[in-house]
Amino acid sequence: MKFRVKCQILNETFEFEGSIKWIEYETMSGFGFEKLNRVLEDRLASVINRLGSYSKNNKKIPDTEIIYEGAKVL
């Protein structure tokens, strides 16, 4: 099954599509998207690292809408 995802994080828009895959790496495991291109993967990693620093410092995440309701099909 393929999914198309569009999201905005820290005022950056990301669009990608692919299959969701279970990933295990050393001591971590979880779900991820299969076959993201390297440029998109690098951009996303940079933004996720910035998110981590906000969380670590207990700061509000700027320019990002947090949605607390269930997902819906468009």
N, C-alpha and C positions, 0 to 999 in steps of 0.2 A: 504494500500500500504506500502510495506517495502522498506527501503533504506539501502544501505551499504555505509559507509563513512570512508575514510582514509584521515587523515590530519596530518600535522606536525606543531607543535606550540612550540616555544622556544626550538627547537632541540629535542622535544619529539614527537614520533609517536603515534597516536591514531587510532584505528580501532574499529568500532562498527556498528551494524545494528539494525534496529527496525523501528517502525512506528513513524512518526512525530505527535505530539499532541499539541493542544492549551492548555496552562497552565495559570491559574490565581492564584496568591498568594498575599494576602494582597493588596498592592498598585501596584503590578507589574503584567504584563501579557506578553505573547509572545509564541513562539513556542519552543518545546524541544523534545528530544527523550524519548520515553516511555521505561521503564524497563532497564535502564543501570545498570550493576552490581555495587555494592558498591565500589569495588576497583577502577574500571575505573572512576566512578563518583568522588571519592576523588582525584584521580590524575588530572582529568580535572579541578576540582574546584581549586586546588592548582595553576595550570598553569594560569587559568583565573584570579585569584587574583593577580598573578605576572604581567599579562598584564595590569590590572587596575592600578597598581603602576607606570608602564611605562607611561601610558596615563596621569595619574594625574600629573606626574612630567615632562610632555612634552618631554620624552626621546624616541629615536628611539628604536624599538623592535628588539633585537638581534636575530640572527639565525632563522629568520622567513621571508619567502618570502610573500609579500603582492601582491595579484593578483587583478587588477582593471578591469578586463574584465568579460564578462558574463560567467555563468556556461556553461559547455558543457557535453554532454552525452558521456561516454566512451564505 
